[in-house]
Amino acid sequence: MKKRTELELLKNLKEKRKDIDLIDQKLLSPISQRLCITLEIGEIKEEMGEKIYDPEREKEVLGKLKLKNKGPLEAKELKKIFGTIMEICRKSQN
């Protein structure tokens, strides 16, 4: 197998970083949409007199995501990422 030159490696690195930037931009919109929906849910819960934090619902959400996850993201990282997203959404409802 032929080794790539420094120039080829730098070009490839630049392309991969461009790919990451595009993915990050695509992720931003659904995360923002999720936050908007959770704000609406917070209003509904407030009108109903319910607490914002629902640990059972969060377990349910994480469980569904774990079932859908085909890797290479490990379960603990998935829980960390989505746990953080849910925490931010929850805090924004206060």
ChimeraX attribute file (.defattr): number of C-alpha atoms within 10 A of each C-alpha:
attribute: neighborCount
match mode: 1-to-1
recipient: residues
	/A:1	3
	/A:2	4
	/A:3	7
	/A:4	10
	/A:5	9
	/A:6	9
	/A:7	9
	/A:8	11
	/A:9	12
	/A:10	12
	/A:11	12
	/A:12	13
	/A:13	12
	/A:14	12
	/A:15	12
	/A:16	12
	/A:17	12
	/A:18	12
	/A:19	12
	/A:20	12
	/A:21	12
	/A:22	11
	/A:23	11
	/A:24	11
	/A:25	11
	/A:26	11
	/A:27	11
	/A:28	11
	/A:29	11
	/A:30	11
	/A:31	13
	/A:32	12
	/A:33	11
	/A:34	15
	/A:35	19
	/A:36	15
	/A:37	13
	/A:38	18
	/A:39	18
	/A:40	13
	/A:41	15
	/A:42	21
	/A:43	16
	/A:44	13
	/A:45	15
	/A:46	14
	/A:47	9
	/A:48	9
	/A:49	9
	/A:50	12
	/A:51	9
	/A:52	17
	/A:53	15
	/A:54	10
	/A:55	9
	/A:56	9
	/A:57	10
	/A:58	15
	/A:59	13
	/A:60	11
	/A:61	15
	/A:62	19
	/A:63	14
	/A:64	11
	/A:65	15
	/A:66	17
	/A:67	9
	/A:68	9
	/A:69	13
	/A:70	10
	/A:71	9
	/A:72	6
	/A:73	11
	/A:74	12
	/A:75	17
	/A:76	9
	/A:77	10
	/A:78	16
	/A:79	18
	/A:80	13
	/A:81	12
	/A:82	15
	/A:83	16
	/A:84	12
	/A:85	14
	/A:86	19
	/A:87	13
	/A:88	12
	/A:89	20
	/A:90	18
	/A:91	11
	/A:92	13
	/A:93	18
	/A:94	10
